[in-house]
Amino acid sequence: MDFKKIAKQFWENGYIVFEKFFPDELMDDYNQKIINHFESNPESELNSEFSDKSKVQVIPWFPYREGKPYFDGIDLDNKFNQITTSILKEEWNNLYCMMMYSKKGTIGQAWHQDCPPHESSKYNLNRLVYTHDITDETGGSVIIYPKTHTKGELTIGDPHEDLEGQLVLKPKKGTVVFLHGHCWHRVTPAKQNRISSNFRAVPQGTPEDITDVCVYRNMKYRFSTQEVIEERKNNQKD
């Protein structure tokens, strides 16, 4: 692998995609582990006010916080972590591992930035791993607006509208997407039950609560206190 080329492409576009990165056998095993967890119908950590306001419907699970290191085949993979080092260009830390589950018929995830972009050096790196195919039939396509990791705050507007210049991804099983946390992104509605995994990382010295405040097109939301901290509206003339 040409790690310099990988890093250059990432920093130019705000993301980079690797298809068939992990083998099917590992993905099938992990996909079943995730399904087994969500079949117990766990309560979402996100309240209904958040879902209604943000236009996001997803249930997260943080297995390592529960002492369940089930996914070390990804987390400790040498190539996976070498790419991370090439992108972050310095010492870095795992932030957390988060499994995301969208039930059939839910609306997906609205446009957002994982953390406020006012300091370009303070950000998270999404390391998204797909344990099953994302297709037209399943829904849940990943939509990225390339190069917006350097464009400041996400524009105000409709949470789910199509934006000119957006890129639609339908990752196959085993695909990995490295995505800058300031890069604008969303997920389309789920037509079938949908799973994705995020092994978030951050440059060393980044606050552990870097993703506590998320920027949406209509608000900023703080997860730790479960509150809208800023309404975002276009100024209107009388």
Secondary structure, DSSP 4 states (H G I P E B T S, - for coil): --HHHHHHHHHHHSEEEETT-S-HHHHHHHHHHHHHHHTT-PPPSS-HHHHHHHT---EEE-GGGGT--TTHHHHT-HHHHHHHHHHH-S-EEEEEEEEEEE-TT---EEEEESS--SSTT---EEEEE-SS---TTTB--EEE-TTGGGS-SPPSS-TT---TT-EEE-PPTT-EEEEETTS-EEEPPBSS-EEEEEEEEEETT--TTTTSEEEESSEEEETTTTEEEEE-------
